[in-house]
Amino acid sequence: MQPNKATVPQPNDHARSRHASSPRSFGRSSRRLRGLLGGSVGLSAFAAVLLFAAPLTLAHGTVTFAAPFNGFHQSPSTYTSSSGCASLQLTTAPTWTSTNGTYQVANSVRAGKCSYGFAEAYSSISLTSPKFSTPYAGYGYVYATISSAFSARAVLHLAPPVNGSYTYAYSEVALTAAIYIYDVSPNNGSLFGYATDTMVSQYFDTTGSFALTTGWVTSYMYADGTFVAGHHYQVQFDISATVYASTYGVGSSASASLNLGGTNGLVVSSIVAT
């Protein structure tokens, strides 16, 4: 059934994210220098899966999930790496608090004026809902209500070549959320729909600078499709945060930072199938 337009936000051309025809890869951005320059790389990573209780509600042709997101599988991960003269700082460890649906992390990286350096900090979490029955048969959609507040920065200085030498520098900061809905029975995971919200995505490979600070902003992510009677569905909600900086050749510098910690964060208020 279609939701009451007086109480449920509707998809429109001003929405920050819309359904598209095929899913995009959700993960670390490609790195132009990775594997090209070599060097020793430090790596730390963690992954975990936690299981809670059953789905929240199923009534009146609508399925609603909200904090504390009972029954969701949580799969968090983090990746940090640095080499050469670059450094990284992890101010706030990646944290998902299910009681209020909040994700927080704060990282910064810097590559100085030396012959070679790179540093990267990447974190993500994937939240997978319990399976739920078709809310009703026919066209419908799944939407997520999220709020975020953060600061992001990327700065790059590319030094000119000296005596024909090669110089290169790159900096990037990104924060993205994505929602995928799958028909898991009997279609074994075929895609019902998806949507992404790129809150910030900025990179430089020439001299430039970028800074953004936002207060709390609420947005809606919609994925539409056709519900089939008797089928079961599952929602996957992903959050990804990346900072990256690299330099090659004397004289260049790069840095990037993302602060989603402290009084900032990304809050998933609810996920509704209707």
BAROMI-259307 format. One record per residue (C-alpha): x, y, z; chain; residue number from 1; residue in one letter. Coordinates in Angstrom, 3 decimals. Layout:
% BAROMI-259307
((X,Y,Z),A,NUM,A)
...
% end
This chain:
% BAROMI-259307
((0.000,0.000,0.000),A,1,M)
((1.132,3.523,-0.594),A,2,Q)
((2.133,5.465,2.568),A,3,P)
((0.183,8.409,3.887),A,4,N)
((1.824,11.433,2.289),A,5,K)
((0.992,13.543,5.301),A,6,A)
((3.177,11.435,7.589),A,7,T)
((5.770,9.742,5.384),A,8,V)
((8.310,11.694,3.264),A,9,P)
((7.893,11.023,-0.454),A,10,Q)
((10.619,10.555,-3.086),A,11,P)
((11.193,13.662,-5.165),A,12,N)
((13.753,15.299,-7.380),A,13,D)
((15.295,17.084,-4.394),A,14,H)
((16.089,13.887,-2.466),A,15,A)
((19.789,13.446,-1.828),A,16,R)
((19.681,9.845,-3.043),A,17,S)
((17.519,8.037,-5.561),A,18,R)
((17.080,4.485,-6.825),A,19,H)
((19.076,3.666,-9.954),A,20,A)
((19.182,0.778,-12.378),A,21,S)
((22.166,-1.126,-11.014),A,22,S)
((24.235,-1.120,-7.803),A,23,P)
((27.572,0.603,-7.516),A,24,R)
((30.549,-1.014,-5.865),A,25,S)
((30.751,0.025,-2.226),A,26,F)
((34.286,0.019,-0.846),A,27,G)
((37.580,1.794,-0.827),A,28,R)
((38.256,4.096,-3.738),A,29,S)
((40.861,2.973,-6.225),A,30,S)
((44.317,4.245,-5.400),A,31,R)
((46.466,5.378,-8.266),A,32,R)
((49.727,4.737,-6.473),A,33,L)
((48.864,1.494,-4.711),A,34,R)
((51.092,-1.264,-6.054),A,35,G)
((53.022,1.215,-8.200),A,36,L)
((55.459,2.639,-5.719),A,37,L)
((55.893,-0.321,-3.366),A,38,G)
((57.343,0.272,0.108),A,39,G)
((56.494,-1.298,3.437),A,40,S)
((52.883,-1.033,4.480),A,41,V)
((51.400,-1.520,7.936),A,42,G)
((47.951,-3.059,8.141),A,43,L)
((45.412,-3.406,10.906),A,44,S)
((41.927,-4.713,10.381),A,45,A)
((39.031,-6.065,12.309),A,46,F)
((35.744,-7.644,11.348),A,47,A)
((32.948,-8.907,13.536),A,48,A)
((29.414,-10.125,13.217),A,49,V)
((26.967,-9.634,16.072),A,50,L)
((23.469,-11.087,16.203),A,51,L)
((20.617,-9.600,18.193),A,52,F)
((16.898,-10.411,18.524),A,53,A)
((13.954,-10.416,16.070),A,54,A)
((12.426,-7.819,13.673),A,55,P)
((10.805,-4.748,15.215),A,56,L)
((7.387,-4.372,13.596),A,57,T)
((5.209,-5.737,10.839),A,58,L)
((1.788,-4.125,10.616),A,59,A)
((-0.634,-2.441,8.193),A,60,H)
((1.463,-3.236,5.118),A,61,G)
((4.583,-1.558,6.535),A,62,T)
((7.773,-2.958,8.048),A,63,V)
((9.732,-0.543,10.253),A,64,T)
((13.181,-0.960,11.791),A,65,F)
((14.531,1.571,14.288),A,66,A)
((16.977,1.780,17.196),A,67,A)
((18.085,-0.438,18.821),A,68,P)
((17.796,-2.320,15.487),A,69,F)
((16.962,-5.659,17.046),A,70,N)
((17.862,-8.648,14.917),A,71,G)
((20.436,-6.848,12.738),A,72,F)
((23.772,-8.465,11.916),A,73,H)
((26.639,-5.985,12.324),A,74,Q)
((29.824,-6.339,10.250),A,75,S)
((32.284,-3.530,11.055),A,76,P)
((35.757,-3.249,9.579),A,77,S)
((38.682,-0.863,9.576),A,78,T)
((41.866,-0.562,7.558),A,79,Y)
((44.854,1.683,8.257),A,80,T)
((48.088,1.862,6.321),A,81,S)
((51.083,4.178,6.130),A,82,S)
((54.526,4.227,4.575),A,83,S)
((57.472,6.553,3.988),A,84,G)
((57.202,9.977,5.570),A,85,C)
((53.388,9.874,5.895),A,86,A)
((51.502,9.648,9.188),A,87,S)
((47.970,8.941,10.353),A,88,L)
((46.022,9.752,13.493),A,89,Q)
((42.966,7.879,14.734),A,90,L)
((41.155,10.318,17.022),A,91,T)
((37.902,8.382,17.392),A,92,T)
((37.817,4.636,16.819),A,93,A)
((35.008,3.439,14.512),A,94,P)
((31.980,2.831,16.745),A,95,T)
((28.403,1.758,16.045),A,96,W)
((25.954,2.329,18.924),A,97,T)
((22.813,0.338,18.196),A,98,S)
((20.819,1.849,21.081),A,99,T)
((20.555,5.154,19.211),A,100,N)
((21.631,4.094,15.692),A,101,G)
((24.799,6.231,15.664),A,102,T)
((28.076,5.651,13.805),A,103,Y)
((31.175,7.671,14.760),A,104,Q)
((34.793,7.828,13.592),A,105,V)
((37.492,10.508,13.288),A,106,A)
((40.728,10.097,11.290),A,107,N)
((43.403,12.290,9.735),A,108,S)
((46.339,11.523,7.421),A,109,V)
((49.303,13.543,6.186),A,110,R)
((52.100,12.985,3.657),A,111,A)
((54.992,15.432,3.947),A,112,G)
((57.534,16.950,1.604),A,113,K)
((59.726,13.936,1.014),A,114,C)
((60.534,11.523,-1.788),A,115,S)
((57.633,9.182,-0.947),A,116,Y)
((54.853,8.763,1.564),A,117,G)
((51.261,7.620,1.811),A,118,F)
((48.711,7.048,4.547),A,119,A)
((45.134,5.830,4.511),A,120,E)
((42.419,5.223,7.093),A,121,A)
((39.256,3.461,6.001),A,122,Y)
((36.338,2.298,8.138),A,123,S)
((32.940,0.856,7.374),A,124,S)
((30.014,-0.990,8.850),A,125,I)
((27.430,-3.174,7.163),A,126,S)
((24.082,-3.686,8.906),A,127,L)
((21.867,-6.528,7.688),A,128,T)
((18.246,-6.747,8.771),A,129,S)
((16.280,-9.868,9.639),A,130,P)
((14.239,-11.311,6.771),A,131,K)
((10.743,-9.870,6.507),A,132,F)
((7.632,-10.853,4.565),A,133,S)
((6.259,-8.849,1.650),A,134,T)
((4.510,-5.778,3.119),A,135,P)
((1.998,-6.117,0.255),A,136,Y)
((2.061,-7.198,-3.383),A,137,A)
((2.904,-4.486,-5.912),A,138,G)
((5.035,-1.390,-6.354),A,139,Y)
((6.609,-0.065,-3.191),A,140,G)
((9.820,1.262,-1.772),A,141,Y)
((12.179,1.113,1.163),A,142,V)
((13.459,4.360,2.626),A,143,Y)
((16.012,5.174,5.314),A,144,A)
((15.977,8.349,7.401),A,145,T)
((19.480,9.473,8.349),A,146,I)
((21.016,12.532,10.015),A,147,S)
((24.648,13.585,9.994),A,148,S)
((27.018,16.231,11.317),A,149,A)
((30.724,16.223,10.469),A,150,F)
((33.747,18.187,9.325),A,151,S)
((35.899,17.180,6.357),A,152,A)
((39.104,18.579,4.900),A,153,R)
((41.490,17.798,2.018),A,154,A)
((44.573,19.839,1.096),A,155,V)
((47.230,19.271,-1.549),A,156,L)
((50.326,21.124,-2.736),A,157,H)
((51.915,19.738,-5.886),A,158,L)
((55.506,20.903,-6.296),A,159,A)
((56.806,21.583,-9.824),A,160,P)
((59.298,19.087,-11.266),A,161,P)
((62.961,19.904,-10.745),A,162,V)
((65.457,19.063,-13.499),A,163,N)
((62.933,16.833,-15.240),A,164,G)
((62.038,14.853,-12.090),A,165,S)
((58.561,13.376,-11.591),A,166,Y)
((56.281,14.615,-8.814),A,167,T)
((52.869,13.352,-7.776),A,168,Y)
((50.462,13.952,-4.907),A,169,A)
((46.921,12.892,-4.045),A,170,Y)
((44.494,13.573,-1.200),A,171,S)
((40.927,12.390,-0.631),A,172,E)
((38.145,12.495,1.959),A,173,V)
((34.831,10.656,1.562),A,174,A)
((31.760,9.708,3.594),A,175,L)
((29.055,7.569,1.992),A,176,T)
((25.943,5.655,3.022),A,177,A)
((24.201,3.031,0.893),A,178,A)
((21.078,0.907,1.251),A,179,I)
((20.414,-2.333,-0.652),A,180,Y)
((17.235,-4.397,-0.555),A,181,I)
((17.309,-8.038,-1.623),A,182,Y)
((14.590,-10.551,-2.467),A,183,D)
((16.044,-13.452,-0.486),A,184,V)
((13.288,-16.054,-0.808),A,185,S)
((12.699,-17.668,-3.163),A,186,P)
((14.964,-15.558,-5.405),A,187,N)
((18.183,-16.199,-3.443),A,188,N)
((19.255,-12.591,-3.075),A,189,G)
((18.197,-10.832,-6.283),A,190,S)
((18.347,-7.051,-5.996),A,191,L)
((15.037,-5.298,-5.299),A,192,F)
((16.550,-1.798,-5.308),A,193,G)
((19.277,0.395,-3.845),A,194,Y)
((20.180,4.012,-3.084),A,195,A)
((23.341,5.863,-2.050),A,196,T)
((23.984,9.126,-0.227),A,197,D)
((27.437,10.644,-0.735),A,198,T)
((27.682,13.239,2.016),A,199,M)
((31.189,14.245,1.005),A,200,V)
((33.570,13.063,-1.721),A,201,S)
((36.491,15.322,-2.528),A,202,Q)
((39.915,14.556,-3.950),A,203,Y)
((42.862,16.488,-5.389),A,204,F)
((45.731,15.467,-7.648),A,205,D)
((46.749,19.061,-8.332),A,206,T)
((47.204,21.929,-5.880),A,207,T)
((43.925,22.677,-4.101),A,208,G)
((42.117,22.742,-0.777),A,209,S)
((38.678,21.837,0.523),A,210,F)
((36.996,22.274,3.904),A,211,A)
((33.415,21.526,4.956),A,212,L)
((31.681,21.658,8.321),A,213,T)
((28.004,20.776,8.612),A,214,T)
((25.527,20.948,11.441),A,215,G)
((22.942,18.222,11.800),A,216,W)
((21.224,17.595,8.463),A,217,V)
((18.447,15.032,7.886),A,218,T)
((18.015,13.268,4.549),A,219,S)
((16.068,10.343,3.079),A,220,Y)
((17.319,7.485,0.933),A,221,M)
((14.787,5.736,-1.314),A,222,Y)
((14.954,2.425,-3.176),A,223,A)
((11.862,1.421,-5.135),A,224,D)
((10.737,-1.789,-6.799),A,225,G)
((7.961,-4.377,-6.938),A,226,T)
((7.144,-6.539,-3.923),A,227,F)
((6.056,-10.084,-4.809),A,228,V)
((3.424,-11.876,-2.732),A,229,A)
((4.856,-14.685,-0.622),A,230,G)
((8.483,-13.513,-0.947),A,231,H)
((10.853,-12.476,1.826),A,232,H)
((13.205,-9.514,1.765),A,233,Y)
((16.286,-8.254,3.572),A,234,Q)
((17.851,-4.789,3.947),A,235,V)
((21.595,-4.114,3.977),A,236,Q)
((22.721,-0.656,5.139),A,237,F)
((26.384,0.345,4.666),A,238,D)
((28.427,3.293,5.929),A,239,I)
((31.923,4.026,4.617),A,240,S)
((34.488,6.668,5.672),A,241,A)
((37.861,7.256,3.953),A,242,T)
((40.814,9.618,4.294),A,243,V)
((43.872,9.235,2.075),A,244,Y)
((47.062,11.178,1.334),A,245,A)
((50.127,10.358,-0.768),A,246,S)
((53.152,12.106,-2.248),A,247,T)
((55.955,11.128,-4.585),A,248,Y)
((58.867,13.373,-5.453),A,249,G)
((60.422,16.025,-3.240),A,250,V)
((58.443,19.146,-2.403),A,251,G)
((54.799,18.038,-2.529),A,252,S)
((52.474,17.615,0.458),A,253,S)
((48.980,16.211,1.019),A,254,A)
((46.572,15.809,3.927),A,255,S)
((42.975,14.806,4.625),A,256,A)
((40.762,14.514,7.690),A,257,S)
((37.213,13.492,8.622),A,258,L)
((35.658,14.209,12.004),A,259,N)
((32.527,12.181,12.624),A,260,L)
((33.285,11.916,16.339),A,261,G)
((32.550,13.862,19.513),A,262,G)
((29.324,15.813,19.082),A,263,T)
((29.235,14.740,15.409),A,264,N)
((28.057,11.447,13.938),A,265,G)
((25.838,9.689,11.439),A,266,L)
((22.491,8.570,12.858),A,267,V)
((20.246,5.997,11.190),A,268,V)
((16.844,6.926,12.592),A,269,S)
((14.708,4.329,10.820),A,270,S)
((14.401,2.021,7.815),A,271,I)
((10.871,1.528,6.467),A,272,V)
((9.552,-0.853,3.816),A,273,A)
((6.147,0.130,2.479),A,274,T)
% end
